[in-house]
Amino acid sequence: MHCRLARDYETKPEHSESMIRIAAISTLTKRATNETTSTRRDA
């Protein structure tokens, strides 16, 4: 999901803002729960 934020594909600014908020919430939740995520380097 976060790779999607690397480019601005959205035509509506509200949708881009929502995607950024969702990504931030996801990141903070994973940090708070110490959940590890697989990255491209791990694969």
N, CA, C and O atoms as a GROMACS GRO file, in nm:
protein
  172
    1MET      N    1   0.082  -0.119   0.000
    1MET     CA    2   0.000   0.000   0.000
    1MET      C    3   0.087   0.126   0.000
    1MET      O    4   0.054   0.224  -0.067
    2HIS      N    5   0.198   0.122   0.076
    2HIS     CA    6   0.279   0.242   0.085
    2HIS      C    7   0.349   0.275  -0.046
    2HIS      O    8   0.382   0.391  -0.071
    3CYS      N    9   0.372   0.176  -0.129
    3CYS     CA   10   0.435   0.202  -0.259
    3CYS      C   11   0.343   0.289  -0.344
    3CYS      O   12   0.390   0.364  -0.429
    4ARG      N   13   0.214   0.278  -0.321
    4ARG     CA   14   0.119   0.358  -0.396
    4ARG      C   15   0.139   0.507  -0.372
    4ARG      O   16   0.107   0.589  -0.458
    5LEU      N   17   0.192   0.542  -0.256
    5LEU     CA   18   0.212   0.683  -0.222
    5LEU      C   19   0.336   0.742  -0.289
    5LEU      O   20   0.358   0.862  -0.281
    6ALA      N   21   0.416   0.660  -0.355
    6ALA     CA   22   0.536   0.708  -0.421
    6ALA      C   23   0.502   0.796  -0.541
    6ALA      O   24   0.581   0.883  -0.578
    7ARG      N   25   0.389   0.774  -0.602
    7ARG     CA   26   0.343   0.854  -0.716
    7ARG      C   27   0.205   0.908  -0.686
    7ARG      O   28   0.131   0.851  -0.606
    8ASP      N   29   0.171   1.017  -0.748
    8ASP     CA   30   0.040   1.076  -0.727
    8ASP      C   31  -0.052   1.035  -0.842
    8ASP      O   32  -0.060   1.103  -0.945
    9TYR      N   33  -0.122   0.923  -0.824
    9TYR     CA   34  -0.212   0.873  -0.926
    9TYR      C   35  -0.354   0.927  -0.911
    9TYR      O   36  -0.435   0.915  -1.002
   10GLU      N   37  -0.382   0.984  -0.797
   10GLU     CA   38  -0.519   1.027  -0.768
   10GLU      C   39  -0.548   1.162  -0.831
   10GLU      O   40  -0.462   1.249  -0.838
   11THR      N   41  -0.671   1.178  -0.878
   11THR     CA   42  -0.711   1.306  -0.938
   11THR      C   43  -0.773   1.399  -0.835
   11THR      O   44  -0.771   1.521  -0.852
   12LYS      N   45  -0.827   1.343  -0.728
   12LYS     CA   46  -0.889   1.424  -0.624
   12LYS      C   47  -0.795   1.435  -0.504
   12LYS      O   48  -0.749   1.333  -0.452
   13PRO      N   49  -0.765   1.557  -0.461
   13PRO     CA   50  -0.675   1.574  -0.346
   13PRO      C   51  -0.728   1.506  -0.220
   13PRO      O   52  -0.649   1.457  -0.139
   14GLU      N   53  -0.859   1.501  -0.204
   14GLU     CA   54  -0.917   1.438  -0.085
   14GLU      C   55  -0.881   1.290  -0.078
   14GLU      O   56  -0.857   1.237   0.030
   15HIS      N   57  -0.878   1.226  -0.193
   15HIS     CA   58  -0.846   1.083  -0.196
   15HIS      C   59  -0.699   1.061  -0.162
   15HIS      O   60  -0.665   0.967  -0.090
   16SER      N   61  -0.612   1.147  -0.212
   16SER     CA   62  -0.470   1.138  -0.179
   16SER      C   63  -0.448   1.157  -0.030
   16SER      O   64  -0.370   1.084   0.032
   17GLU      N   65  -0.517   1.254   0.028
   17GLU     CA   66  -0.505   1.279   0.172
   17GLU      C   67  -0.552   1.158   0.251
   17GLU      O   68  -0.491   1.121   0.351
   18SER      N   69  -0.660   1.096   0.206
   18SER     CA   70  -0.712   0.977   0.275
   18SER      C   71  -0.612   0.863   0.269
   18SER      O   72  -0.593   0.793   0.369
   19MET      N   73  -0.548   0.842   0.154
   19MET     CA   74  -0.452   0.734   0.140
   19MET      C   75  -0.331   0.758   0.232
   19MET      O   76  -0.278   0.664   0.291
   20ILE      N   77  -0.289   0.882   0.244
   20ILE     CA   78  -0.177   0.915   0.332
   20ILE      C   79  -0.215   0.889   0.478
   20ILE      O   80  -0.135   0.835   0.554
   21ARG      N   81  -0.336   0.928   0.515
   21ARG     CA   82  -0.383   0.903   0.653
   21ARG      C   83  -0.391   0.754   0.683
   21ARG      O   84  -0.350   0.710   0.790
   22ILE      N   85  -0.443   0.676   0.589
   22ILE     CA   86  -0.454   0.531   0.608
   22ILE      C   87  -0.314   0.470   0.625
   22ILE      O   88  -0.293   0.385   0.711
   23ALA      N   89  -0.220   0.513   0.542
   23ALA     CA   90  -0.084   0.461   0.551
   23ALA      C   91  -0.020   0.498   0.685
   23ALA      O   92   0.049   0.416   0.746
   24ALA      N   93  -0.044   0.620   0.731
   24ALA     CA   94   0.012   0.663   0.860
   24ALA      C   95  -0.048   0.584   0.974
   24ALA      O   96   0.023   0.542   1.065
   25ILE      N   97  -0.179   0.564   0.972
   25ILE     CA   98  -0.245   0.484   1.076
   25ILE      C   99  -0.192   0.342   1.076
   25ILE      O  100  -0.166   0.285   1.182
   26SER      N  101  -0.175   0.286   0.958
   26SER     CA  102  -0.123   0.150   0.946
   26SER      C  103   0.018   0.140   1.004
   26SER      O  104   0.049   0.046   1.078
   27THR      N  105   0.102   0.236   0.970
   27THR     CA  106   0.239   0.236   1.020
   27THR      C  107   0.244   0.250   1.172
   27THR      O  108   0.317   0.177   1.239
   28LEU      N  109   0.166   0.343   1.225
   28LEU     CA  110   0.165   0.364   1.370
   28LEU      C  111   0.110   0.243   1.445
   28LEU      O  112   0.158   0.209   1.552
   29THR      N  113   0.009   0.179   1.387
   29THR     CA  114  -0.048   0.060   1.449
   29THR      C  115   0.055  -0.052   1.454
   29THR      O  116   0.068  -0.121   1.555
   30LYS      N  117   0.127  -0.071   1.345
   30LYS     CA  118   0.229  -0.176   1.341
   30LYS      C  119   0.341  -0.147   1.440
   30LYS      O  120   0.394  -0.239   1.502
   31ARG      N  121   0.378  -0.021   1.454
   31ARG     CA  122   0.482   0.015   1.550
   31ARG      C  123   0.434  -0.009   1.692
   31ARG      O  124   0.509  -0.059   1.776
   32ALA      N  125   0.310   0.026   1.719
   32ALA     CA  126   0.256   0.012   1.855
   32ALA      C  127   0.242  -0.134   1.895
   32ALA      O  128   0.256  -0.168   2.013
   33THR      N  129   0.216  -0.221   1.799
   33THR     CA  130   0.198  -0.363   1.829
   33THR      C  131   0.325  -0.445   1.804
   33THR      O  132   0.324  -0.567   1.819
   34ASN      N  133   0.433  -0.377   1.766
   34ASN     CA  134   0.560  -0.443   1.735
   34ASN      C  135   0.545  -0.549   1.626
   34ASN      O  136   0.616  -0.649   1.626
   35GLU      N  137   0.453  -0.528   1.536
   35GLU     CA  138   0.433  -0.620   1.425
   35GLU      C  139   0.542  -0.596   1.321
   35GLU      O  140   0.566  -0.482   1.280
   36THR      N  141   0.605  -0.703   1.279
   36THR     CA  142   0.708  -0.687   1.177
   36THR      C  143   0.643  -0.702   1.040
   36THR      O  144   0.550  -0.780   1.022
   37THR      N  145   0.694  -0.626   0.946
   37THR     CA  146   0.642  -0.633   0.810
   37THR      C  147   0.752  -0.684   0.719
   37THR      O  148   0.870  -0.658   0.742
   38SER      N  149   0.714  -0.754   0.618
   38SER     CA  150   0.812  -0.800   0.522
   38SER      C  151   0.836  -0.687   0.422
   38SER      O  152   0.744  -0.621   0.375
   39THR      N  153   0.963  -0.668   0.391
   39THR     CA  154   0.999  -0.566   0.294
   39THR      C  155   1.057  -0.633   0.172
   39THR      O  156   1.075  -0.755   0.170
   40ARG      N  157   1.084  -0.557   0.073
   40ARG     CA  158   1.143  -0.613  -0.049
   40ARG      C  159   1.279  -0.675  -0.018
   40ARG      O  160   1.319  -0.774  -0.080
   41ARG      N  161   1.350  -0.617   0.076
   41ARG     CA  162   1.483  -0.669   0.112
   41ARG      C  163   1.473  -0.806   0.180
   41ARG      O  164   1.564  -0.888   0.168
   42ASP      N  165   1.362  -0.830   0.252
   42ASP     CA  166   1.346  -0.958   0.321
   42ASP      C  167   1.313  -1.071   0.225
   42ASP      O  168   1.341  -1.188   0.254
   43ALA      N  169   1.254  -1.038   0.114
   43ALA     CA  170   1.209  -1.142   0.020
   43ALA      C  171   1.323  -1.205  -0.056
   43ALA      O  172   1.302  -1.293  -0.138
   0.00000   0.00000   0.00000
